[in-house]
Amino acid sequence: MKRRLILCLVAVAAFALVCSASYADSYAPGYTWVRTDTYDNTPHVNPQLDTVGNPVWSYDSVPFGNGITDPNPWYKQSGTPLQWIVGWGGSAGENGWAGGQTSGPAIGHVHLFQSLVTSYGSNLPVLTWTDPVSGTTSLDISGFLQVDWIALAGPAPTCPVDVILTQYSFSGNTYSDIVHTTVNNGGSNTYQIPISTTISVNAGDELILSMRGNGALGPYPDGIQMDEGNLVYQITPVPEPGSFVALLAGIGGLGGMMLRRRK
């Protein structure tokens, strides 16, 4: 009898969670959101699908706009979708997302790139992840961002770089910054920003990642690159209140059934 009761309780709990599983959609706890670019020569769609088929990753170009301290900074502006380019910047270039074959900005497999070449323009890259889960999700973000000042010829640029990682609330139309800073080239041409945080996200919320190098455009092949390949986004679904109600109702019903059997 005890064994049967335990098995029944487990079945009721599983049924209650399945009945309320809309909060998790097709994601399992611990699922890691990663960009699934293969970076081959085949076309890719924007927004890009995750590993279970949800269009969650968007790649956009926005005007240079205002800096990070302005009430209306660049990353809040409407963007133009980037296109998939094979050999961006030339035949030996990397496949990725860009404004054109020889125009910036660009988003590669693990990095965002802002060109400081006059002919490539001054637009900025914006990478956006949109939460497809119907309920509340706890999202763990860990790792680090790395800003690199790069040049193919001559000295690397030394301009300060605004870096933003922010959460946009779809229901509240508000922004909550996770990283909001300006970094400087101290001579090593690289700067790391560690991140370790947990946030709650809801359906339609966005994570927006971008940077803005405040350097003058010139004729030389240089620019600002931000590597985000060391960031990990991992979800933990948060059960809705209905799941606990269903669980309690199931246990109560099971208890009543057991009492009737005893009588």
Secondary structure as GFF3:
##gff-version 3
##sequence-region A 1 263
A	DSSP	alpha_helix	2	19	.	.	.	ID=ss1
A	DSSP	three_ten_helix	21	23	.	.	.	ID=ss2
A	DSSP	beta_strand	32	33	.	.	.	ID=ss3
A	DSSP	beta_strand	48	49	.	.	.	ID=ss4
A	DSSP	beta_strand	55	62	.	.	.	ID=ss5
A	DSSP	three_ten_helix	74	76	.	.	.	ID=ss6
A	DSSP	beta_strand	80	81	.	.	.	ID=ss7
A	DSSP	beta_strand	83	85	.	.	.	ID=ss8
A	DSSP	beta_strand	96	100	.	.	.	ID=ss9
A	DSSP	beta_strand	103	107	.	.	.	ID=ss10
A	DSSP	beta_strand	111	115	.	.	.	ID=ss11
A	DSSP	three_ten_helix	118	120	.	.	.	ID=ss12
A	DSSP	beta_strand	124	130	.	.	.	ID=ss13
A	DSSP	beta_strand	137	151	.	.	.	ID=ss14
A	DSSP	beta_strand	161	169	.	.	.	ID=ss15
A	DSSP	beta_strand	174	183	.	.	.	ID=ss16
A	DSSP	beta_strand	190	201	.	.	.	ID=ss17
A	DSSP	beta_strand	206	213	.	.	.	ID=ss18
A	DSSP	beta_strand	222	227	.	.	.	ID=ss19
A	DSSP	beta_strand	232	237	.	.	.	ID=ss20
A	DSSP	alpha_helix	241	262	.	.	.	ID=ss21
###
